[in-house]
Amino acid sequence: MLTAWIEASESELTQALEQISGPVSLTPGVLPLVVLERSSPEKAEWARDLLVRAGGTVSVEEVWVTREEAGDLRPRPACPSCGSGHTQPYPHAGPASRVNMKCTDCGHLFRSQSARS
């Protein structure tokens, strides 16, 4: 979140904002400006450093989100042993093998129909 900037560095800050999130017009009434709604910690650090070097004052808010809140888009088959939806890929069988799935609740290893190619 961009909270302030030095007026002498407005052109540099505009270029930095365009590099991060696209074209933005800087006007005094636009503050505070949310530059990145969601991002990885690495991208947030990169954006913060870029904006600070360009003359901006930045605040970063870290929020931890669980898988249930974030809505994981990968298909997760239910465990055939216990019926739990808490499963994950278990690719430790070798580079040419099919991907197994592992239940994080009961530890059961199984092959998923969607994991076959």
Sequence and secondary structure as in RCSB ss.txt:
>XXXX:A:sequence
MLTAWIEASESELTQALEQISGPVSLTPGVLPLVVLERSSPEKAEWARDLLVRAGGTVSVEEVWVTREEAGDLRP
RPACPSCGSGHTQPYPHAGPASRVNMKCTDCGHLFRSQSARS
>XXXX:A:secstr
 EEEE GGGHHHHHHHHHHHHS     GGG SB S SS  HHHHHHHHHHHHHTTEEE        HHHHT  S 
    TTT  S EEEE TT TTS  EEEETTT  EEE TTT  
